[in-house]
Every structure is written in structure tokens, then in C-alpha cells.
Amino acid sequence: MCLVVCAVFLLGVLVIAAPQEAVDRDAYARDHVKFLVLQLDQWSKELPQQFYSAVMKPPVDASKLSETAKASAGEKIHLDEKKFRWLHNEDAMATDKLGEGIRKFYADARKLEKFALAKVAKAS
């Protein structure tokens, strides 16, 4: 009895299920790669601006700071861009790590660009 019910159910599902439309995978891949390249380009332009604006702004809500941070707040330092860059350059590790990150990001962006161009050229 159970076997008959299962068989009828599966047969009903197969009959009711609509056939899938044919998908052009190459066109989808091209569109997806173009989308990713545009997103990367937008992200790489906006990230430095967002980073520097976040670094220059104090926290919006001081209540979100931990008790340790509140206790050690001490004297506030007001930085303009010139002083920030000077202090950043004084910290050798920060300068090295920032430069390393920028070089790696640039290398990865070029790899992605070559990959995307190869995919688009292959699909064309």
C-alpha cells in the first residue's frame, strides 16, 4: 500500500514538473564576469575614500566603547590629513603593511582583469 502511494506521488510530481528552459551558460558566464569586474572597480574606488573618512572621524556613539577604552581615553588628539600622514609614516610597520596590502590588491586586481578578459574573449 505504501509503495503504491509513493509511486503515485512520484509519478504525479514528474508529470506536474515543468521542463526547464535551456540556459545559455556562456552568456550567463559573460554577464556574471562583467558584473564582478564592475563591482570590483566600484569597490576599489570607494574603499580608500571610505577608509580615510572612517579614520578621520571619531566614534559616533561613545556608549559603544568598552569601559577600558573609556578609562584610557585621556587627551584627544585632533589630526588633520598632514599630521595623520606624518604619524602614519613614523610607524614603519604600518607603512610596510599598507604598502604590502596595496601591492597585493593591485596584483589580484590585474589577475582578475586578465581572467575576465580571457573569459569574455573565449566566449565571444
C-alpha positions as CSV (number, residue, x, y, z in Angstrom):
1,M,0.0,0.0,0.0
2,C,2.8,2.4,1.0
3,L,4.7,1.5,-2.1
4,V,1.7,2.3,-4.3
5,V,1.1,5.7,-2.7
6,C,4.8,6.6,-3.1
7,A,4.8,5.5,-6.7
8,V,1.7,7.6,-7.4
9,F,3.2,10.6,-5.7
10,L,6.4,10.4,-7.6
11,L,4.6,9.9,-10.9
12,G,2.4,13.0,-10.1
13,V,5.5,15.0,-9.4
14,L,7.1,14.0,-12.6
15,V,4.0,14.8,-14.6
16,I,3.4,18.1,-13.0
17,A,7.0,19.3,-13.1
18,A,7.6,21.7,-15.9
19,P,10.6,21.2,-18.1
20,Q,13.4,23.6,-17.5
21,E,14.2,26.2,-20.2
22,A,17.5,25.9,-21.9
23,V,20.1,28.3,-20.4
24,D,22.9,29.8,-22.4
25,R,25.7,29.2,-19.9
26,D,28.3,31.1,-21.9
27,A,26.1,34.3,-21.9
28,Y,25.4,33.9,-18.2
29,A,29.1,33.5,-17.5
30,R,30.0,36.6,-19.6
31,D,27.3,38.7,-17.8
32,H,28.4,37.4,-14.4
33,V,32.1,38.2,-15.1
34,K,31.2,41.7,-16.4
35,F,29.1,42.2,-13.2
36,L,32.0,41.1,-11.0
37,V,34.5,43.4,-12.8
38,L,32.2,46.3,-12.4
39,Q,31.7,45.6,-8.7
40,L,35.5,45.3,-8.2
41,D,36.1,48.5,-10.0
42,Q,33.5,50.3,-7.9
43,W,34.7,48.7,-4.7
44,S,38.4,49.6,-5.4
45,K,37.4,53.3,-6.0
46,E,35.2,53.6,-2.9
47,L,37.2,51.7,-0.4
48,P,40.1,54.2,0.1
49,Q,37.7,57.1,0.4
50,Q,35.6,55.2,3.0
51,F,38.7,54.1,4.8
52,Y,40.2,57.6,5.2
53,S,36.8,59.1,6.1
54,A,36.4,56.4,8.8
55,V,39.9,57.0,10.1
56,M,39.4,60.7,10.4
57,K,36.0,60.5,12.3
58,P,35.7,59.7,16.0
59,P,33.2,57.0,17.0
60,V,29.7,58.2,16.6
61,D,28.4,56.8,19.9
62,A,30.8,56.8,22.9
63,S,28.5,54.5,24.8
64,K,29.6,51.7,22.5
65,L,33.1,51.9,23.8
66,S,34.3,49.4,26.4
67,E,35.0,50.6,29.9
68,T,38.7,50.1,29.4
69,A,38.6,52.4,26.3
70,K,36.6,55.0,28.2
71,A,39.0,54.9,31.2
72,S,42.1,55.3,28.9
73,A,40.6,57.9,26.7
74,G,42.8,60.6,28.1
75,E,43.7,63.6,25.9
76,K,42.1,63.6,22.5
77,I,44.4,64.1,19.5
78,H,43.0,66.2,16.7
79,L,44.6,65.2,13.4
80,D,44.4,66.9,10.0
81,E,45.5,64.9,7.0
82,K,49.0,66.2,7.0
83,K,49.6,65.2,10.7
84,F,47.9,61.9,10.1
85,R,50.2,61.1,7.2
86,W,53.2,62.2,9.2
87,L,52.3,59.9,12.2
88,H,51.5,57.1,9.8
89,N,54.9,57.4,8.1
90,E,56.6,57.3,11.5
91,D,55.1,53.8,12.1
92,A,57.3,51.6,9.9
93,M,55.2,48.5,10.3
94,A,52.0,50.4,9.4
95,T,53.7,51.8,6.3
96,D,55.1,48.4,5.3
97,K,51.8,46.6,5.8
98,L,49.8,49.2,4.0
99,G,52.2,49.1,1.0
100,E,52.2,45.3,1.0
101,G,48.4,45.3,1.0
102,I,48.2,47.8,-1.8
103,R,50.7,45.8,-3.9
104,K,48.8,42.5,-3.3
105,F,45.4,44.2,-4.1
106,Y,46.8,45.6,-7.3
107,A,48.3,42.2,-8.3
108,D,45.0,40.4,-7.5
109,A,43.0,43.1,-9.5
110,R,45.3,42.5,-12.5
111,K,44.8,38.7,-12.2
112,L,41.1,39.1,-12.1
113,E,41.2,41.5,-15.1
114,K,43.2,39.0,-17.1
115,F,40.9,36.2,-16.1
116,A,37.8,38.2,-17.0
117,L,39.2,39.3,-20.4
118,A,40.1,35.7,-21.2
119,K,36.6,34.5,-20.3
120,V,35.0,37.3,-22.4
121,A,37.3,36.7,-25.3
122,K,36.8,32.9,-25.1
123,A,33.0,33.4,-25.1
124,S,33.0,35.8,-28.0
